[in-house]
Amino acid sequence: MSMTKVTSGIIDTLDASKLTGAMPAMDGSALTNLPAGGTWIPLQEVIADNTSTSISFSAPAFTSAYTNYVIVFNDWNPATTNTKAYYEYYGVSGSAWLSSAYKWSHSGFDAYGVERRGSATSGSKGEMNEANLEGGASHGFNGIIHCYNPLSTNHPTFGMTSSFMPYTGYFKATTSCLANSTAGGVSNIRFSMSSGNIETGVFRLYGIKDS
């Protein structure tokens, strides 16, 4: 095996077999321009293309590399109009998608100032909003999910702010709690529709750098 070396601007070949001894230890204390605590570090991106009924990140999405994570989704549209958006968590202890004990609450106002609410204490999947989605290119579902310490053994409880166009009514802005009462950490999240594919949508995962 050979390696390339550059000496005085001249490129030459170096025989790797001639390299002996141990590399000196590297001191990173002088490194600069590193991300500060609180910086969002891009980790994964998934783009829906109307070929699947669900979307999830490559496993594991949540690891011990970061304590907290953020998910940003844009232009989420169902292929089938008048359908509901769902979330599911992948449990660390059981190594499977959790299929019960979902709890959620949604509170917000529509474009006419009318308060809209929705909640439940039990479900096989978690509902992402209190109304069905309209669908269509101009009616995307958009939001930010704050994933608070997903590997904690406490019940996973994520917070979400979102805006969307329901099947009936007017544009809405909503604050939500996306929870599951099963104890133990979660290492991934999955999104789906009550019927049909996710036609469009961009889902981005960020890790928040600890200080």
C-alpha positions in Angstrom: 0.0 0.0 0.0 1.3 3.5 -0.8 0.4 7.0 0.3 0.8 10.3 -1.4 3.1 13.0 0.1 3.7 16.6 -0.9 7.2 18.1 -0.5 7.8 21.7 -1.6 4.8 21.5 -3.9 6.0 18.2 -5.5 3.6 15.2 -5.2 5.4 12.0 -4.6 4.5 8.5 -3.4 5.2 7.3 0.2 5.5 3.6 1.0 3.2 3.0 4.0 5.3 0.0 5.1 8.0 2.5 6.0 5.8 4.2 8.6 6.6 2.8 12.0 6.0 3.8 15.6 2.9 5.3 17.3 1.2 8.5 16.4 1.6 11.2 18.9 -1.4 12.1 21.1 -3.5 14.9 19.7 -4.4 17.8 22.0 -7.8 19.2 21.1 -7.7 22.1 23.6 -6.6 24.5 20.9 -9.4 23.7 18.5 -11.6 26.6 17.6 -15.0 27.3 15.9 -16.6 24.2 17.4 -20.4 24.3 17.9 -21.4 25.9 21.1 -23.8 24.4 23.6 -27.4 24.7 22.4 -26.4 24.5 18.7 -28.8 22.4 16.5 -26.7 19.7 14.9 -28.3 18.2 11.6 -28.5 14.5 11.9 -31.0 13.0 9.5 -33.5 14.0 6.8 -36.3 11.9 5.4 -38.4 13.1 2.4 -41.9 11.5 1.8 -42.6 10.7 -1.8 -46.1 9.0 -1.7 -44.6 5.5 -1.6 -45.1 4.6 2.1 -47.8 4.8 4.7 -45.3 5.9 7.4 -42.0 7.8 7.9 -39.3 7.1 10.5 -35.6 7.9 10.9 -32.8 5.5 10.5 -32.5 3.6 13.8 -31.5 4.5 16.4 -32.6 8.1 15.9 -32.0 9.0 19.6 -28.7 8.1 21.2 -26.7 9.1 24.2 -24.7 11.5 21.9 -27.3 14.2 22.8 -29.7 14.7 25.7 -32.4 16.6 23.7 -33.4 16.5 20.1 -35.6 18.6 17.8 -37.7 17.4 14.8 -38.8 19.9 12.1 -41.3 18.8 9.5 -42.6 20.8 6.6 -45.3 20.4 3.9 -46.6 17.2 5.3 -49.6 16.3 3.2 -51.7 13.1 3.2 -52.4 11.3 -0.1 -55.9 10.7 1.1 -57.8 13.8 2.2 -59.7 14.0 5.5 -57.3 11.7 7.4 -55.5 12.0 10.7 -51.8 12.2 11.4 -50.3 9.8 14.0 -47.0 9.4 15.9 -45.5 6.2 17.4 -42.5 5.7 19.7 -39.9 2.9 19.5 -39.4 1.6 23.0 -35.8 0.9 24.1 -36.6 -1.8 26.8 -39.0 -3.8 24.6 -37.1 -3.2 21.3 -40.4 -2.6 19.5 -42.9 0.1 18.4 -45.1 0.9 21.3 -48.7 -0.1 20.5 -50.7 1.2 23.5 -50.8 3.8 26.3 -50.5 6.9 24.0 -51.7 10.1 25.6 -51.9 13.6 23.9 -53.4 17.0 24.2 -53.7 19.8 21.7 -54.7 23.4 22.3 -54.8 26.4 19.9 -56.8 28.8 17.9 -58.0 28.9 14.3 -57.8 31.9 11.9 -61.0 33.3 13.3 -59.8 33.2 16.9 -62.0 30.2 17.9 -60.3 28.0 20.4 -59.8 24.4 19.3 -58.8 21.6 21.7 -58.4 17.8 21.6 -57.0 15.2 24.1 -57.1 11.5 25.0 -55.7 9.3 27.7 -55.4 6.1 25.7 -54.7 5.0 22.2 -52.8 2.5 20.1 -51.2 5.4 18.3 -50.9 9.1 19.2 -52.8 11.7 17.4 -50.7 14.7 16.0 -53.6 17.2 15.9 -57.2 17.5 17.0 -58.7 17.5 13.5 -58.2 15.6 10.2 -55.9 17.1 7.6 -57.2 18.7 4.5 -54.4 17.6 2.2 -53.4 19.3 -1.1 -50.3 21.2 -2.2 -51.3 24.4 -0.5 -52.4 22.9 2.8 -49.2 21.5 4.3 -48.9 20.4 8.0 -45.8 22.1 9.5 -44.3 21.9 13.0 -41.5 21.5 15.5 -41.3 18.7 18.0 -39.1 19.1 21.1 -37.8 15.7 22.1 -36.9 16.1 25.8 -34.4 13.5 26.9 -35.9 10.6 24.9 -33.6 8.0 26.5 -34.8 8.8 30.0 -36.6 6.0 31.8 -39.4 8.4 32.6 -42.5 8.4 30.4 -41.6 10.0 27.0 -43.3 13.4 26.8 -42.5 15.5 23.7 -43.8 19.1 23.1 -44.9 20.3 19.6 -46.0 23.5 18.0 -47.6 23.3 14.7 -49.9 24.9 12.1 -52.2 23.1 9.6 -55.3 23.3 7.5 -58.0 21.0 8.8 -60.5 19.2 6.6 -63.3 21.4 7.9 -62.7 24.8 9.4 -59.9 27.3 9.1 -56.1 27.4 9.4 -55.0 26.5 13.0 -51.9 27.1 15.2 -51.6 24.5 17.9 -49.5 23.6 21.0 -49.4 19.9 21.8 -48.1 17.3 24.2 -47.2 14.0 22.6 -46.8 11.4 25.3 -46.9 7.7 26.1 -47.3 6.3 29.6 -45.1 3.3 29.1 -42.0 3.7 31.3 -38.6 3.5 29.6 -36.7 5.4 27.0 -37.5 5.7 23.3 -35.0 5.6 20.5 -37.1 6.5 17.4 -40.4 8.1 16.3 -42.6 7.1 13.4 -45.2 9.2 11.6 -48.2 7.9 9.6 -51.8 8.6 8.4 -55.0 7.0 9.5 -55.5 5.9 5.8 -53.2 6.0 2.8 -49.7 7.2 2.2 -47.9 10.4 3.3 -47.8 12.1 -0.1 -45.3 14.9 0.6 -43.3 16.1 3.6 -39.7 16.8 4.7 -38.7 15.5 8.2 -35.4 16.7 9.7 -33.8 15.5 12.9 -31.4 17.6 14.9 -29.4 16.9 18.1 -29.1 19.8 20.5 -25.4 20.1 21.6 -24.9 19.9 25.3 -22.8 22.6 26.8 
